[in-house]
Amino acid sequence: MADDQDCVEKQGAGDSESQDVVDAKPDRSSFIPTFLSKKKTDSGKSIKATRNRVPMYQYNMDFEKVGKCIIINNKNFSRSTGMSVRNGTDKDADALRKCFQNLGFNVTVYNDCTCEKMKNLLKQASEEDHSNSACFACVLLSHGEENLIYGTDGMIAIKDLTGHFRGDRCKSLLEKPKLFFIQACRGTELDDGIQPDSGPAGDTDANPQCKIPVEADFLFAYSTVPGYYSWRSPGSGSWFVQALSSILNEHGKSLEILQILTRVNNRVATQFQSQSDDPRFHEKKQIPCVVSMLTKELYFGK
């Protein structure tokens, strides 16, 4: 599914801060009410993580800098794209800016970027010298379709942005983690949810001169699985970023990155649900999606 099909976002009077919308095109075929988020309180107490770290399986973070973090925050779009204003995205950008700064990243936020500007920003970043940095991070906040993301003037393939950091193109980040967090729709499917019923480590024979796959050491954290809408509250920000920023604030320096993102998955899956007078869009759910090509464990804390 792709967002060039009609979407369910209501404009005008429906764009209040108490309602949820999706990062896709507005519906031109019929009137569909927007959705109120139904968020459960997180009553679970924070549990201190116990870790058994094995240095040979951890990324080296002992560098002068943690790394650069670029946040591309697209809110307003050209009328020709058919895309609506992404109210609430500034809250996402600000929350993640603070999170990554707290983790030690050098963060820069770019607002309302065209496709060409997005591509140039990331190409330029990939050409910088990251020799003194442990990793690189990028956050993309925009409308989207499967494998595509919107600039203010149209769409661009996500791979055209991330590909600049391949091992054969960005040598100073070779064997270092390259993290991409993507808040955008990936289609127009809706998740109904389902009610559950009650009730070789230690190998020392590796060749140190072996080739490194050019696609290695990437991690993509998508707000939703392929084919589905991604929800955003104009008043509070997107479901995914609300959960991600909360977990990073709680455990960013203690848990491994995949543990962090698993908890993000859990929080989005269990604490967010849409409400609508239209039964087709009532009580819908969302689950983020992590695609990891990391070759080691990643801890931001010492």
N, C-alpha and C positions, 0 to 999 in steps of 0.2 A: 504494500500500500504506500501511497505517496501523498504529500500534502498538497499536490496540485489538484487533488480532488476536493470537493467542498468540505468545509470543516464546521465545527459546532460552536465557534466563538461568536457570541452576541456582542454587538457594538452599541455605542450611544448610552442609553439609560442603563443598560445591563453591565456597564463597565465600572461598577462600584467596588470599593475596597473590600467588601464582604463576600465577593463572589469569585469563583475560580474560573479560569479560562485555559485554553490549550494553545501551545505554540505552533499553530497551523493557520491555514487560510480560513476566513469567515465563510459561513454557510450562505450561499445565495439561492438555495432551492426552497427553503422553508424557514419559518421562525422556530428557533429552538431555544428554550431558556438556558441561561448559564447556570453554573453550579456553585453551591455553597460547600466549602470544605467542612468535613466533620472530623475534628481532630481529637483523639483521645489523649488524656493526660498521661505523661510518662511517669508512672508511679514506681517503676523499678529503680532500686538503688544502684548507684554506680559500684561496680565490682572491680577491684584492683586486679589488673592482669598479671599473671605469672608467666614469665618468659624463660625459655631455655634456648638462648641464642648460640648459634654455631658460627664463629667469625667467617669461616670460609664460604658460608652460604649467605652472608650479608653484604649488601652494597657498602662500599667504603664511604663514610660521610665525613671523614677527617680531611676536609678541605677548608680553604680560607673562607669560602662562601657556601651557603646551602644551595643557592642558585637563583635564577631569574624566574619570575612568574608573570606571564602576560594574561590579562583579563580583557577579553573583547566583549563588550556589553552593547548589544544592538537592541535599541528600543523603538526607534522611529524608522519607518520604511517608505520608500517611494510609492506613490499611489499605483504606479504601473505594476508593482509586484502583487498587488491584491492583499498584502499583509497588514494586519492591524497593529496598533501601538501595543507594545509589551509592557503594560503597566505592572509595576512590582519588580521589574528586573533590576532597578537601581538598588533595591534592598538586597537582592542577591549579590550584586557586584560588591557592595559595601561590606556585606557579611564575609564574603570570601577574601576580600582584600585584607581584612583584619585577621582572618584565620591564617592565611599564608604569611603575613608579616610576623605573626606570633610564632610561626614555625621557623622563622629566620630567612624567608625568601625576600628578595628585592622585587616588590610588586609594582607594576604599572597597569593602569586601567585605561583602555581606549574605548570611547563611546561612538556609537553609530558609524560603523566602518563599512565602506563599500567592499565588494568582493576583491577588487584590486588592492585596496588598502590592507585588508586582512592578509592577503597573500604576500604582499610586500613586507608587512610587519614581521611575519613569521620567517620569511626568507632572510630578512636582515638579521633576525635573532639567531638563525641557524648559522650564519656566517661569522658571528661574533666568536671570540675566544672564550670557551667555557673551561679551560684547563684548570682554573682555580675554583671551579664550582662542582658540587657533588651531584647535581641533577638539574632538570629543567621542568617547569610546569606551565600549562596553558589552560585557561578556562574559556569556553565558548558559550555565550548566552545569546540565544537567538531563536527564530523560527527555524524549522527544518523539515526535511524529508529523509527517507532512508538513504544513507550514504552522502547526503547533501546538507549544507547549512546555508542560511540566508545572510548575505550582506544587505545593506540598505537598498541596493539597486538590483538584486537578483540572487541567484543561487551559485554555489561553488562546491565542488566535490571536497569532502572532508580530507580525503587523501592528498589533494593538491595543497592543503595547508600543512598537514602532519608529515608529508613525505620529505620535506626539507631536512628533517632531523634523522633520516636514515643513517645507518652507520657509515655508508660510503659517501655521504654528502655532508655530514657534520662530524668531523673526526674528533673534535674536542669533547664530544659527548658520547664517544664510543665506549660501550660497556657501562654507561651510566644511565640511570632511569630517566625516561622521558614520559611525563604524565599529562594526560589530556582529560579534562572534565567537561562534558558536553551536555548542556541543558537545552534540549530542542526536541520537537516531535520527530518521530521516525516513521510516521505513517498515520492512518486514520482509524485504526482498530481500537475498540474499547474493551477493557478487561472487566468482565462481570464479577470475577472472584468466585470462590466456591466455599461453602460452609463445611469445615472439617467435621468428621465424626467425633464424638466424645471419646471420651476415652484415649637409584642406588646410592644411598648416603655413604660417605666414607670412601668412595672410589678415588684412589690416588693415581690412577693410570691415565688421567686426562692429559692430553698433549697441550702444553702451555702455548704452543705456536699454532694451534688450530684456528681455523677461520671463524669469525663471528658473523652469524646471519645478519644481514643489513636491517631486517625487521625486528631484531631482538631488542629487548630492554624498553619496549613501549608498554604503556598501560592506558587503556581507554575506559573511562568510567562514564557510561551513558545514563541519562536520567530515566530512560525507559528501554524496553526490549524492541528489537526490530519490528516494524509494522504498526506500532502503537502511538497514540497520543501521549503527550507529556503535559502534566497539569501545573498551572501557575496561579497563585492568588495575587491579585493586584494589591491587596493590603499587606500581605505577609511575605510575598515572594514565592518561588516555585517550591513544590513539595520536596523535590530532590535536594535543592540547595539548602532549604531549611534543615533537612536531616543531616546533610554533609557538614554544614558549618557547625551544627550542634555537636556532632560526634568528633569533629576535629578539635573543637574547643575542649571537649571532655577528655579525649584519649589520643590526640594527635602526637604527643611526645612519648606515649607509652606503648601503644599497640602497633603492630606491623600493618602496612598499608592495606593488605587484603582483609585483615581482621577489621580494620576501620570501615572498609567499604561493605563488608558483610553486615556490619551493624547498621550501616546506612540503608542497605536493602531491607533489613528487618524493620527499621523505623518507618520507612515509606510504606512498606507492605501492611503494617499493622496499625498505623496511627493516622492514616489519611484515607478519606473516602468521599466521593462526590454525592451530592443530593440534587435532585431535580424533580420538578413537577411532571416532566416527560419521563415515563417509565423506561424509555430506551436509554436514558442517560442517568438513571438513578442508581446510587450505590456502586459506582465504578471504582476500580482499584488501579494501582500502578506498581510496577516493580522495576527498579533500576537494573542495569546490565553492566557487568564488568568483563572486559576482554583484556587478558593479561598475557604479554609476552616477556614479562620480567623473568630474569634468570636467577635472581637472588631475592632474599627478603629485604624489605625497605623499612627502616626505622628512622624517624626524624629526631628522636631523642637519643641521648647518649646511653 
